[in-house]
Amino acid sequence: MVTTISISQEMKENLKNLGRAGDSYEDVIRKMYELTKKNLLMTYLYDTSDSITINEARKRLRNGKSNNN
């Protein structure tokens, strides 16, 4: 099934400049999607906002504190 999307002339040129010879707009958008998906996964995997160091975990264990304390 084919669908049509509306984009500005500027965005059309931007997409055209991202592609290689012979790439369709769908090819360019698909590549962007795949790169974005990988980037989101990497961001999730490397997010340390709720992490502690091994030394801190050992210290908490010695003090009888769990992860929830």
PDB file of N, CA, C and O in Angstrom, chain B, residues numbered from 101:
ATOM      1  N   MET B 101       0.848  -1.178   0.000  1.00  0.00           N
ATOM      2  CA  MET B 101       0.000   0.000   0.000  1.00  0.00           C
ATOM      3  C   MET B 101       0.889   1.235   0.000  1.00  0.00           C
ATOM      4  O   MET B 101       1.847   1.317   0.769  1.00  0.00           O
ATOM      5  N   VAL B 102       0.582   2.166  -0.836  1.00  0.00           N
ATOM      6  CA  VAL B 102       1.347   3.395  -0.961  1.00  0.00           C
ATOM      7  C   VAL B 102       0.563   4.523  -0.322  1.00  0.00           C
ATOM      8  O   VAL B 102      -0.663   4.573  -0.417  1.00  0.00           O
ATOM      9  N   THR B 103       1.276   5.426   0.327  1.00  0.00           N
ATOM     10  CA  THR B 103       0.641   6.595   0.917  1.00  0.00           C
ATOM     11  C   THR B 103       1.435   7.826   0.527  1.00  0.00           C
ATOM     12  O   THR B 103       2.592   7.721   0.120  1.00  0.00           O
ATOM     13  N   THR B 104       0.836   8.960   0.647  1.00  0.00           N
ATOM     14  CA  THR B 104       1.478  10.225   0.311  1.00  0.00           C
ATOM     15  C   THR B 104       1.619  11.049   1.582  1.00  0.00           C
ATOM     16  O   THR B 104       0.701  11.104   2.401  1.00  0.00           O
ATOM     17  N   ILE B 105       2.776  11.692   1.745  1.00  0.00           N
ATOM     18  CA  ILE B 105       2.977  12.606   2.860  1.00  0.00           C
ATOM     19  C   ILE B 105       3.342  13.975   2.302  1.00  0.00           C
ATOM     20  O   ILE B 105       3.952  14.079   1.238  1.00  0.00           O
ATOM     21  N   SER B 106       2.968  15.014   3.021  1.00  0.00           N
ATOM     22  CA  SER B 106       3.284  16.374   2.597  1.00  0.00           C
ATOM     23  C   SER B 106       4.507  16.858   3.353  1.00  0.00           C
ATOM     24  O   SER B 106       4.554  16.788   4.581  1.00  0.00           O
ATOM     25  N   ILE B 107       5.495  17.347   2.620  1.00  0.00           N
ATOM     26  CA  ILE B 107       6.677  17.955   3.229  1.00  0.00           C
ATOM     27  C   ILE B 107       7.009  19.222   2.453  1.00  0.00           C
ATOM     28  O   ILE B 107       6.608  19.390   1.301  1.00  0.00           O
ATOM     29  N   SER B 108       7.739  20.096   3.100  1.00  0.00           N
ATOM     30  CA  SER B 108       8.127  21.342   2.439  1.00  0.00           C
ATOM     31  C   SER B 108       9.168  21.059   1.362  1.00  0.00           C
ATOM     32  O   SER B 108       9.809  20.008   1.356  1.00  0.00           O
ATOM     33  N   GLN B 109       9.321  22.002   0.468  1.00  0.00           N
ATOM     34  CA  GLN B 109      10.333  21.881  -0.572  1.00  0.00           C
ATOM     35  C   GLN B 109      11.726  21.799   0.054  1.00  0.00           C
ATOM     36  O   GLN B 109      12.592  21.067  -0.425  1.00  0.00           O
ATOM     37  N   GLU B 110      11.926  22.562   1.130  1.00  0.00           N
ATOM     38  CA  GLU B 110      13.231  22.536   1.826  1.00  0.00           C
ATOM     39  C   GLU B 110      13.530  21.141   2.376  1.00  0.00           C
ATOM     40  O   GLU B 110      14.648  20.645   2.235  1.00  0.00           O
ATOM     41  N   MET B 111      12.532  20.506   3.004  1.00  0.00           N
ATOM     42  CA  MET B 111      12.739  19.161   3.543  1.00  0.00           C
ATOM     43  C   MET B 111      12.962  18.160   2.418  1.00  0.00           C
ATOM     44  O   MET B 111      13.769  17.241   2.558  1.00  0.00           O
ATOM     45  N   LYS B 112      12.270  18.325   1.328  1.00  0.00           N
ATOM     46  CA  LYS B 112      12.463  17.447   0.180  1.00  0.00           C
ATOM     47  C   LYS B 112      13.910  17.526  -0.302  1.00  0.00           C
ATOM     48  O   LYS B 112      14.518  16.503  -0.619  1.00  0.00           O
ATOM     49  N   GLU B 113      14.457  18.730  -0.357  1.00  0.00           N
ATOM     50  CA  GLU B 113      15.861  18.900  -0.758  1.00  0.00           C
ATOM     51  C   GLU B 113      16.805  18.286   0.276  1.00  0.00           C
ATOM     52  O   GLU B 113      17.800  17.654  -0.077  1.00  0.00           O
ATOM     53  N   ASN B 114      16.483  18.477   1.546  1.00  0.00           N
ATOM     54  CA  ASN B 114      17.305  17.886   2.612  1.00  0.00           C
ATOM     55  C   ASN B 114      17.342  16.365   2.486  1.00  0.00           C
ATOM     56  O   ASN B 114      18.408  15.760   2.595  1.00  0.00           O
ATOM     57  N   LEU B 115      16.192  15.750   2.259  1.00  0.00           N
ATOM     58  CA  LEU B 115      16.138  14.300   2.103  1.00  0.00           C
ATOM     59  C   LEU B 115      16.898  13.856   0.863  1.00  0.00           C
ATOM     60  O   LEU B 115      17.602  12.846   0.876  1.00  0.00           O
ATOM     61  N   LYS B 116      16.747  14.618  -0.197  1.00  0.00           N
ATOM     62  CA  LYS B 116      17.447  14.286  -1.438  1.00  0.00           C
ATOM     63  C   LYS B 116      18.954  14.323  -1.225  1.00  0.00           C
ATOM     64  O   LYS B 116      19.680  13.491  -1.769  1.00  0.00           O
ATOM     65  N   ASN B 117      19.425  15.282  -0.438  1.00  0.00           N
ATOM     66  CA  ASN B 117      20.856  15.410  -0.177  1.00  0.00           C
ATOM     67  C   ASN B 117      21.392  14.306   0.728  1.00  0.00           C
ATOM     68  O   ASN B 117      22.592  14.034   0.723  1.00  0.00           O
ATOM     69  N   LEU B 118      20.522  13.669   1.502  1.00  0.00           N
ATOM     70  CA  LEU B 118      20.951  12.569   2.370  1.00  0.00           C
ATOM     71  C   LEU B 118      21.118  11.259   1.616  1.00  0.00           C
ATOM     72  O   LEU B 118      21.903  10.398   2.014  1.00  0.00           O
ATOM     73  N   GLY B 119      20.385  11.118   0.540  1.00  0.00           N
ATOM     74  CA  GLY B 119      20.411   9.864  -0.201  1.00  0.00           C
ATOM     75  C   GLY B 119      21.595   9.761  -1.142  1.00  0.00           C
ATOM     76  O   GLY B 119      22.307  10.730  -1.403  1.00  0.00           O
ATOM     77  N   ARG B 120      21.774   8.560  -1.637  1.00  0.00           N
ATOM     78  CA  ARG B 120      22.785   8.299  -2.657  1.00  0.00           C
ATOM     79  C   ARG B 120      22.091   8.173  -4.009  1.00  0.00           C
ATOM     80  O   ARG B 120      20.867   8.081  -4.090  1.00  0.00           O
ATOM     81  N   ALA B 121      22.883   8.171  -5.049  1.00  0.00           N
ATOM     82  CA  ALA B 121      22.315   8.042  -6.392  1.00  0.00           C
ATOM     83  C   ALA B 121      21.459   6.780  -6.454  1.00  0.00           C
ATOM     84  O   ALA B 121      21.903   5.698  -6.071  1.00  0.00           O
ATOM     85  N   GLY B 122      20.250   6.928  -6.931  1.00  0.00           N
ATOM     86  CA  GLY B 122      19.352   5.787  -7.063  1.00  0.00           C
ATOM     87  C   GLY B 122      18.458   5.550  -5.863  1.00  0.00           C
ATOM     88  O   GLY B 122      17.515   4.763  -5.950  1.00  0.00           O
ATOM     89  N   ASP B 123      18.732   6.218  -4.729  1.00  0.00           N
ATOM     90  CA  ASP B 123      17.887   6.061  -3.542  1.00  0.00           C
ATOM     91  C   ASP B 123      16.553   6.773  -3.751  1.00  0.00           C
ATOM     92  O   ASP B 123      16.503   7.883  -4.280  1.00  0.00           O
ATOM     93  N   SER B 124      15.494   6.128  -3.333  1.00  0.00           N
ATOM     94  CA  SER B 124      14.184   6.778  -3.317  1.00  0.00           C
ATOM     95  C   SER B 124      14.038   7.504  -1.979  1.00  0.00           C
ATOM     96  O   SER B 124      14.841   7.325  -1.064  1.00  0.00           O
ATOM     97  N   TYR B 125      12.991   8.327  -1.893  1.00  0.00           N
ATOM     98  CA  TYR B 125      12.741   8.979  -0.602  1.00  0.00           C
ATOM     99  C   TYR B 125      12.446   7.930   0.460  1.00  0.00           C
ATOM    100  O   TYR B 125      12.829   8.092   1.619  1.00  0.00           O
ATOM    101  N   GLU B 126      11.778   6.874   0.077  1.00  0.00           N
ATOM    102  CA  GLU B 126      11.519   5.790   1.040  1.00  0.00           C
ATOM    103  C   GLU B 126      12.822   5.177   1.534  1.00  0.00           C
ATOM    104  O   GLU B 126      12.950   4.877   2.721  1.00  0.00           O
ATOM    105  N   ASP B 127      13.797   4.985   0.636  1.00  0.00           N
ATOM    106  CA  ASP B 127      15.098   4.450   1.051  1.00  0.00           C
ATOM    107  C   ASP B 127      15.741   5.350   2.104  1.00  0.00           C
ATOM    108  O   ASP B 127      16.254   4.873   3.116  1.00  0.00           O
ATOM    109  N   VAL B 128      15.706   6.651   1.853  1.00  0.00           N
ATOM    110  CA  VAL B 128      16.324   7.610   2.772  1.00  0.00           C
ATOM    111  C   VAL B 128      15.604   7.585   4.114  1.00  0.00           C
ATOM    112  O   VAL B 128      16.249   7.534   5.161  1.00  0.00           O
ATOM    113  N   ILE B 129      14.286   7.621   4.092  1.00  0.00           N
ATOM    114  CA  ILE B 129      13.511   7.616   5.338  1.00  0.00           C
ATOM    115  C   ILE B 129      13.708   6.308   6.083  1.00  0.00           C
ATOM    116  O   ILE B 129      13.799   6.307   7.311  1.00  0.00           O
ATOM    117  N   ARG B 130      13.775   5.199   5.369  1.00  0.00           N
ATOM    118  CA  ARG B 130      14.005   3.899   6.017  1.00  0.00           C
ATOM    119  C   ARG B 130      15.360   3.877   6.727  1.00  0.00           C
ATOM    120  O   ARG B 130      15.463   3.396   7.855  1.00  0.00           O
ATOM    121  N   LYS B 131      16.395   4.396   6.070  1.00  0.00           N
ATOM    122  CA  LYS B 131      17.728   4.448   6.689  1.00  0.00           C
ATOM    123  C   LYS B 131      17.726   5.333   7.926  1.00  0.00           C
ATOM    124  O   LYS B 131      18.335   5.001   8.943  1.00  0.00           O
ATOM    125  N   MET B 132      17.029   6.472   7.827  1.00  0.00           N
ATOM    126  CA  MET B 132      16.932   7.366   8.990  1.00  0.00           C
ATOM    127  C   MET B 132      16.218   6.669  10.146  1.00  0.00           C
ATOM    128  O   MET B 132      16.632   6.788  11.299  1.00  0.00           O
ATOM    129  N   TYR B 133      15.154   5.950   9.836  1.00  0.00           N
ATOM    130  CA  TYR B 133      14.410   5.218  10.852  1.00  0.00           C
ATOM    131  C   TYR B 133      15.292   4.173  11.535  1.00  0.00           C
ATOM    132  O   TYR B 133      15.303   4.072  12.762  1.00  0.00           O
ATOM    133  N   GLU B 134      16.026   3.402  10.748  1.00  0.00           N
ATOM    134  CA  GLU B 134      16.886   2.355  11.306  1.00  0.00           C
ATOM    135  C   GLU B 134      17.981   2.960  12.189  1.00  0.00           C
ATOM    136  O   GLU B 134      18.271   2.436  13.264  1.00  0.00           O
ATOM    137  N   LEU B 135      18.584   4.055  11.740  1.00  0.00           N
ATOM    138  CA  LEU B 135      19.608   4.719  12.551  1.00  0.00           C
ATOM    139  C   LEU B 135      19.025   5.262  13.850  1.00  0.00           C
ATOM    140  O   LEU B 135      19.647   5.159  14.908  1.00  0.00           O
ATOM    141  N   THR B 136      17.835   5.837  13.765  1.00  0.00           N
ATOM    142  CA  THR B 136      17.183   6.374  14.963  1.00  0.00           C
ATOM    143  C   THR B 136      16.844   5.258  15.938  1.00  0.00           C
ATOM    144  O   THR B 136      17.029   5.407  17.146  1.00  0.00           O
ATOM    145  N   LYS B 137      16.349   4.141  15.419  1.00  0.00           N
ATOM    146  CA  LYS B 137      16.011   2.997  16.272  1.00  0.00           C
ATOM    147  C   LYS B 137      17.254   2.488  17.006  1.00  0.00           C
ATOM    148  O   LYS B 137      17.203   2.207  18.204  1.00  0.00           O
ATOM    149  N   LYS B 138      18.371   2.372  16.281  1.00  0.00           N
ATOM    150  CA  LYS B 138      19.623   1.929  16.906  1.00  0.00           C
ATOM    151  C   LYS B 138      20.102   2.926  17.945  1.00  0.00           C
ATOM    152  O   LYS B 138      20.574   2.542  19.016  1.00  0.00           O
ATOM    153  N   ASN B 139      19.980   4.207  17.625  1.00  0.00           N
ATOM    154  CA  ASN B 139      20.412   5.241  18.558  1.00  0.00           C
ATOM    155  C   ASN B 139      19.578   5.218  19.844  1.00  0.00           C
ATOM    156  O   ASN B 139      20.120   5.373  20.938  1.00  0.00           O
ATOM    157  N   LEU B 140      18.281   5.027  19.714  1.00  0.00           N
ATOM    158  CA  LEU B 140      17.427   4.930  20.901  1.00  0.00           C
ATOM    159  C   LEU B 140      17.791   3.727  21.756  1.00  0.00           C
ATOM    160  O   LEU B 140      17.813   3.815  22.984  1.00  0.00           O
ATOM    161  N   LEU B 141      18.076   2.610  21.112  1.00  0.00           N
ATOM    162  CA  LEU B 141      18.480   1.412  21.846  1.00  0.00           C
ATOM    163  C   LEU B 141      19.793   1.656  22.581  1.00  0.00           C
ATOM    164  O   LEU B 141      19.930   1.298  23.751  1.00  0.00           O
ATOM    165  N   MET B 142      20.758   2.264  21.896  1.00  0.00           N
ATOM    166  CA  MET B 142      22.053   2.539  22.528  1.00  0.00           C
ATOM    167  C   MET B 142      21.886   3.510  23.702  1.00  0.00           C
ATOM    168  O   MET B 142      22.519   3.349  24.745  1.00  0.00           O
ATOM    169  N   THR B 143      21.043   4.500  23.521  1.00  0.00           N
ATOM    170  CA  THR B 143      20.785   5.453  24.607  1.00  0.00           C
ATOM    171  C   THR B 143      20.203   4.727  25.808  1.00  0.00           C
ATOM    172  O   THR B 143      20.600   4.990  26.943  1.00  0.00           O
ATOM    173  N   TYR B 144      19.273   3.824  25.571  1.00  0.00           N
ATOM    174  CA  TYR B 144      18.663   3.052  26.647  1.00  0.00           C
ATOM    175  C   TYR B 144      19.695   2.155  27.328  1.00  0.00           C
ATOM    176  O   TYR B 144      19.756   2.096  28.556  1.00  0.00           O
ATOM    177  N   LEU B 145      20.497   1.466  26.537  1.00  0.00           N
ATOM    178  CA  LEU B 145      21.472   0.527  27.090  1.00  0.00           C
ATOM    179  C   LEU B 145      22.556   1.219  27.898  1.00  0.00           C
ATOM    180  O   LEU B 145      23.037   0.670  28.890  1.00  0.00           O
ATOM    181  N   TYR B 146      22.943   2.412  27.487  1.00  0.00           N
ATOM    182  CA  TYR B 146      24.025   3.117  28.167  1.00  0.00           C
ATOM    183  C   TYR B 146      23.541   4.142  29.193  1.00  0.00           C
ATOM    184  O   TYR B 146      24.347   4.889  29.748  1.00  0.00           O
ATOM    185  N   ASP B 147      22.239   4.182  29.447  1.00  0.00           N
ATOM    186  CA  ASP B 147      21.694   5.098  30.442  1.00  0.00           C
ATOM    187  C   ASP B 147      22.101   4.626  31.833  1.00  0.00           C
ATOM    188  O   ASP B 147      21.735   3.529  32.255  1.00  0.00           O
ATOM    189  N   THR B 148      22.844   5.443  32.530  1.00  0.00           N
ATOM    190  CA  THR B 148      23.313   5.090  33.870  1.00  0.00           C
ATOM    191  C   THR B 148      22.633   5.921  34.953  1.00  0.00           C
ATOM    192  O   THR B 148      23.097   5.952  36.093  1.00  0.00           O
ATOM    193  N   SER B 149      21.537   6.594  34.604  1.00  0.00           N
ATOM    194  CA  SER B 149      20.890   7.494  35.561  1.00  0.00           C
ATOM    195  C   SER B 149      20.367   6.772  36.802  1.00  0.00           C
ATOM    196  O   SER B 149      20.234   7.391  37.857  1.00  0.00           O
ATOM    197  N   ASP B 150      20.071   5.490  36.698  1.00  0.00           N
ATOM    198  CA  ASP B 150      19.579   4.753  37.866  1.00  0.00           C
ATOM    199  C   ASP B 150      20.563   3.668  38.295  1.00  0.00           C
ATOM    200  O   ASP B 150      20.172   2.666  38.895  1.00  0.00           O
ATOM    201  N   SER B 151      21.837   3.875  37.982  1.00  0.00           N
ATOM    202  CA  SER B 151      22.869   2.885  38.299  1.00  0.00           C
ATOM    203  C   SER B 151      23.775   3.374  39.423  1.00  0.00           C
ATOM    204  O   SER B 151      23.897   4.573  39.673  1.00  0.00           O
ATOM    205  N   ILE B 152      24.400   2.423  40.085  1.00  0.00           N
ATOM    206  CA  ILE B 152      25.422   2.744  41.083  1.00  0.00           C
ATOM    207  C   ILE B 152      26.661   1.923  40.758  1.00  0.00           C
ATOM    208  O   ILE B 152      26.592   0.928  40.037  1.00  0.00           O
ATOM    209  N   THR B 153      27.777   2.347  41.291  1.00  0.00           N
ATOM    210  CA  THR B 153      29.014   1.621  41.041  1.00  0.00           C
ATOM    211  C   THR B 153      29.027   0.316  41.826  1.00  0.00           C
ATOM    212  O   THR B 153      28.262   0.150  42.777  1.00  0.00           O
ATOM    213  N   ILE B 154      29.876  -0.587  41.436  1.00  0.00           N
ATOM    214  CA  ILE B 154      30.031  -1.852  42.157  1.00  0.00           C
ATOM    215  C   ILE B 154      30.472  -1.580  43.585  1.00  0.00           C
ATOM    216  O   ILE B 154      29.985  -2.217  44.518  1.00  0.00           O
ATOM    217  N   ASN B 155      31.390  -0.638  43.760  1.00  0.00           N
ATOM    218  CA  ASN B 155      31.850  -0.312  45.114  1.00  0.00           C
ATOM    219  C   ASN B 155      30.711   0.209  45.981  1.00  0.00           C
ATOM    220  O   ASN B 155      30.635  -0.124  47.164  1.00  0.00           O
ATOM    221  N   GLU B 156      29.817   1.030  45.404  1.00  0.00           N
ATOM    222  CA  GLU B 156      28.672   1.529  46.167  1.00  0.00           C
ATOM    223  C   GLU B 156      27.729   0.385  46.507  1.00  0.00           C
ATOM    224  O   GLU B 156      27.182   0.359  47.609  1.00  0.00           O
ATOM    225  N   ALA B 157      27.523  -0.555  45.601  1.00  0.00           N
ATOM    226  CA  ALA B 157      26.656  -1.704  45.870  1.00  0.00           C
ATOM    227  C   ALA B 157      27.238  -2.549  46.996  1.00  0.00           C
ATOM    228  O   ALA B 157      26.507  -2.997  47.880  1.00  0.00           O
ATOM    229  N   ARG B 158      28.541  -2.768  46.966  1.00  0.00           N
ATOM    230  CA  ARG B 158      29.192  -3.542  48.031  1.00  0.00           C
ATOM    231  C   ARG B 158      29.054  -2.835  49.376  1.00  0.00           C
ATOM    232  O   ARG B 158      28.792  -3.463  50.402  1.00  0.00           O
ATOM    233  N   LYS B 159      29.236  -1.517  49.350  1.00  0.00           N
ATOM    234  CA  LYS B 159      29.104  -0.727  50.577  1.00  0.00           C
ATOM    235  C   LYS B 159      27.687  -0.853  51.143  1.00  0.00           C
ATOM    236  O   LYS B 159      27.508  -1.021  52.349  1.00  0.00           O
ATOM    237  N   ARG B 160      26.699  -0.772  50.278  1.00  0.00           N
ATOM    238  CA  ARG B 160      25.309  -0.897  50.725  1.00  0.00           C
ATOM    239  C   ARG B 160      25.037  -2.288  51.292  1.00  0.00           C
ATOM    240  O   ARG B 160      24.331  -2.427  52.291  1.00  0.00           O
ATOM    241  N   LEU B 161      25.593  -3.311  50.661  1.00  0.00           N
ATOM    242  CA  LEU B 161      25.420  -4.667  51.177  1.00  0.00           C
ATOM    243  C   LEU B 161      26.040  -4.822  52.552  1.00  0.00           C
ATOM    244  O   LEU B 161      25.445  -5.422  53.448  1.00  0.00           O
ATOM    245  N   ARG B 162      27.247  -4.275  52.716  1.00  0.00           N
ATOM    246  CA  ARG B 162      27.923  -4.352  54.029  1.00  0.00           C
ATOM    247  C   ARG B 162      27.102  -3.648  55.102  1.00  0.00           C
ATOM    248  O   ARG B 162      27.073  -4.089  56.251  1.00  0.00           O
ATOM    249  N   ASN B 163      26.437  -2.562  54.735  1.00  0.00           N
ATOM    250  CA  ASN B 163      25.633  -1.790  55.688  1.00  0.00           C
ATOM    251  C   ASN B 163      24.209  -2.314  55.826  1.00  0.00           C
ATOM    252  O   ASN B 163      23.397  -1.738  56.549  1.00  0.00           O
ATOM    253  N   GLY B 164      23.908  -3.414  55.126  1.00  0.00           N
ATOM    254  CA  GLY B 164      22.589  -4.030  55.247  1.00  0.00           C
ATOM    255  C   GLY B 164      21.499  -3.301  54.522  1.00  0.00           C
ATOM    256  O   GLY B 164      20.319  -3.488  54.818  1.00  0.00           O
ATOM    257  N   LYS B 165      21.883  -2.453  53.556  1.00  0.00           N
ATOM    258  CA  LYS B 165      20.882  -1.711  52.800  1.00  0.00           C
ATOM    259  C   LYS B 165      20.607  -2.433  51.492  1.00  0.00           C
ATOM    260  O   LYS B 165      21.520  -2.905  50.815  1.00  0.00           O
ATOM    261  N   SER B 166      19.329  -2.505  51.154  1.00  0.00           N
ATOM    262  CA  SER B 166      18.965  -3.076  49.855  1.00  0.00           C
ATOM    263  C   SER B 166      18.874  -1.958  48.829  1.00  0.00           C
ATOM    264  O   SER B 166      19.071  -0.788  49.154  1.00  0.00           O
ATOM    265  N   ASN B 167      18.581  -2.320  47.610  1.00  0.00           N
ATOM    266  CA  ASN B 167      18.434  -1.361  46.523  1.00  0.00           C
ATOM    267  C   ASN B 167      17.297  -0.394  46.780  1.00  0.00           C
ATOM    268  O   ASN B 167      17.306   0.721  46.260  1.00  0.00           O
ATOM    269  N   ASN B 168      16.309  -0.805  47.581  1.00  0.00           N
ATOM    270  CA  ASN B 168      15.118   0.021  47.829  1.00  0.00           C
ATOM    271  C   ASN B 168      15.269   0.958  49.019  1.00  0.00           C
ATOM    272  O   ASN B 168      14.392   1.787  49.265  1.00  0.00           O
ATOM    273  N   ASN B 169      16.371   0.841  49.763  1.00  0.00           N
ATOM    274  CA  ASN B 169      16.543   1.689  50.950  1.00  0.00           C
ATOM    275  C   ASN B 169      17.228   2.975  50.609  1.00  0.00           C
ATOM    276  O   ASN B 169      17.453   3.807  51.488  1.00  0.00           O
TER     277      ASN B 169
END
